[in-house]
Amino acid sequence: MRAVIQRVSEASVSTSDYHQSIEKGYLVLLGVHVDDTDDDYQYTLKKIINLRVFEDDNQKMNLSIKQVNGEILLISQFTLLGNVKGNNRPSFTTSAKSEFANQYYERLYHDLNLEVPTKKGVFGADMQVKLVNSGPVTIIIDTKE
């Protein structure tokens, strides 16, 4: 499982008939690997919730998203697992099939929303994602590395 977490001051996702937006929090791009297991899922969930990348009173990255009352915008993105090693055209053979990936995506959305207000994109749709990266701060979680 690969998650790219961007600390944002605002973010939104739109399709032709769908729109969601958040203010302070995380934009999380999620790619599900063909070999992901419940261990990969649990690790990713815990890291997203407990990651401390918001500044405390001493300007140190020491606070979690829960401590700053932030929000999460979760976006599915199979291209995160694209491999360009030796090629210019990405190979997506390590990306999970849609049904498998969507199960983890929906599960993550549900479980994150139990901890932090969470909104999501439309799985498999052509989406327009906008964000203002605060910092900028971008963290990559990869359970295969």
N, C-alpha and C positions, 0 to 999 in steps of 0.2 A: 504494500500500500504506500502510495506517495501522496503527501499533502504539502501544498505550498500555502503558507500562512502569511498573510500580509496584514500588518497593523494599519488600520485605516481611520481617517476622521469621517469618511463617508464612503459608501459603495452602493451600487445598484445593479440590477440585472433586468433586462427586458427582452421580450419577444414581440411579435406582432400583436398579441393579445394578452400579455402578462407583464407585470412589473412589480418588483420588490426592491426595497431600499433599507439601508441601515445607516446609523450614524456611527459614533465611536465604537470600534471593535475590531473584528477580524473578517477579512475576505479569505475563505478557505477554498482552494481548488483541490479537488480530490480525484486521484487516479487509482483504480483498483487493479491489482496485478492478478494474472490468471491463477497464481498459486497462493493467493492470500487465504489466511485461516482466521479463526477467532482470536488467536494470539496477536496477529497483525492488527486486527480491528481494535482490540482492547488497548494495545499500546498506543495506537493513533488517537483514540478517544481520550485517554488519560493525558497524553501530551498536550492536546489542544486545550483541554479544560484547565490544566495546571501550568501551562507555559507562562512564565513571568517576563513579559516584555513591555509592560507599562511602567512609567516612571513613578517613583515614590516622591516624598517631599524633598529628598536629597538629590533628585534628578538621576537616580539609578534605576535601571530596569529591574524592578523587584516585585511588581504587582501583577496578579493574574487578571484575566478578563472578568471574572466574577467580582474581584475586589474593586474594579472600576465601573461596575454596572454596565459593561459593554454588551454588544450584540454580535451575532455571527451571521454572515451571508455565506451559505454553502453552495458550491457550484461543482457539478460533475465535469470532469475533463479527462477523457481517456488519452488525449495526446500527451499528457504528462509522462506517459510510459513509452513514448516514441523513442526508438533507438536509431541514431544516425551514425553510429560507429561504422566506418567504411563505406557509408552511403551518403548521398545528399537528399534522397527521398526517405523519410522516416519509415521504419518498420514498426508495426503495432502488434506484433505477435505475442508480446507479454501482457498486453491489455486484456482484462477479463471480458468475456462475452457480456452483452447488454443485460441479460436477465440476472446473471450472477452479480455484476457490478451494481445494478440498480438495487438489489437486496441490501448490499452493504451501504450504499448511499442513503437509502430511506431509513435504514437502521441508525446510521450516524446522525442523520437529521433528527430523528426521534430522540435519541439519547442525549445529543447536545442540547436540544430544546428543554429537556428536563433540568438542565443545569444553568443554561444561559438562553435568553431570548434568541431564537434562531429562525432565519428565513432561508429559502432555497431557490435555486433556479429550476428549470424544467429539464429533467433528465433526457439526454439525447437530442435536445432542440438546438437550433442555431440561435445563440443568445448574444446579446450585446451587453458586455460587462464594463462598468465604469467604476473607477475608484480614485480616491486621493490617499496615496500611501503616506502614512504619518511616520516621519523619521528621516528617510525611509527605513522601515524594518520589515524584512522578509526572512522567514525561517522555513527550511525544508525538512520535513520528516519523511524518512524513507525506511520502511521496516526491512527492506532487503539489503540495506547497506550498513 
